[in-house]
């Protein structure tokens, strides 16, 4: 009798604090998580505030990915997150999605 799938030995180990099976990415958990810098890439509304300096991609620049730097005047995205970046209006009136928070 054969099984249609195989089980890994690591599926049966306890997943205690700091336990990461070999060859698995560590992510942002574990004993050194507080030492890793958190990337502020603009996908979460909680990270974006009026007055911050950010890099955005304007609608017209989406095919090329060209970034424009500016200061946030208003946050236009209402949801707490967006996979392509939070939409903001810059002080100069341009609208784009935040790619990186410069501060």
C-alpha positions in Angstrom: 0.0 0.0 0.0 1.4 3.4 -1.0 0.5 6.8 0.3 -0.3 9.7 -2.1 1.8 12.0 0.1 4.8 11.8 2.4 5.0 13.0 5.9 8.0 15.0 7.1 9.8 14.1 10.3 9.5 17.8 11.3 5.7 17.7 11.4 5.8 15.7 14.6 8.3 17.8 16.5 7.0 20.3 19.0 7.1 23.9 17.7 8.4 25.6 20.8 9.8 29.1 20.9 12.8 29.5 18.6 12.3 26.1 17.1 12.9 26.3 13.3 13.4 23.1 11.3 16.6 23.2 9.1 16.1 24.8 5.7 13.0 26.7 6.8 13.0 30.6 6.8 12.9 32.1 10.2 10.5 35.0 9.4 10.0 37.6 12.1 9.6 35.2 15.1 12.2 33.7 17.3 14.9 35.0 19.7 16.4 37.5 17.3 13.1 39.0 16.0 13.5 42.2 17.9 16.9 42.7 16.4 15.7 42.7 12.8 14.5 46.0 11.3 10.9 46.1 10.2 10.5 47.2 6.6 8.1 50.1 6.3 7.0 49.4 2.7 3.7 51.3 2.8 1.2 48.4 2.6 -0.2 49.1 6.0 -2.3 52.2 6.8 -1.1 52.3 10.4 2.5 53.0 9.2 1.5 56.0 7.0 0.8 59.5 8.5 0.3 62.9 7.1 3.6 64.9 7.0 5.8 61.8 6.3 8.2 61.7 3.4 7.4 58.8 1.2 8.2 57.3 -2.2 5.1 56.6 -4.3 4.3 55.2 -7.7 1.9 57.4 -9.6 -0.8 55.8 -11.8 0.9 57.0 -15.0 4.2 55.5 -13.8 2.8 52.0 -12.9 4.1 50.3 -16.0 7.7 51.5 -15.3 7.6 51.6 -11.5 9.2 55.0 -11.4 9.0 56.4 -7.9 8.2 60.0 -6.9 9.2 61.4 -3.5 6.9 63.7 -1.6 5.3 64.6 1.7 1.9 63.0 2.5 -1.0 65.5 2.7 -3.8 63.0 3.0 -4.4 59.2 3.2 -6.9 58.1 0.6 -7.1 54.4 1.3 -9.7 53.5 3.9 -8.8 49.8 4.4 -6.1 48.9 7.0 -3.9 47.4 4.3 -3.5 47.2 0.5 -1.2 44.8 -1.3 0.0 47.5 -3.8 0.5 50.2 -1.2 -1.7 52.7 0.6 -3.0 55.4 -1.7 -2.0 59.0 -0.7 -2.2 62.5 -1.9 1.1 64.4 -1.7 1.4 68.0 -0.7 1.9 69.0 -4.4 -1.5 67.3 -5.3 -0.1 64.2 -7.0 -1.8 60.8 -6.0 0.0 57.5 -5.8 0.6 54.3 -3.8 3.2 54.3 -1.1 6.2 52.0 -2.0 8.5 53.0 0.8 8.4 55.3 3.8 11.5 57.5 3.9 10.6 59.7 6.9 
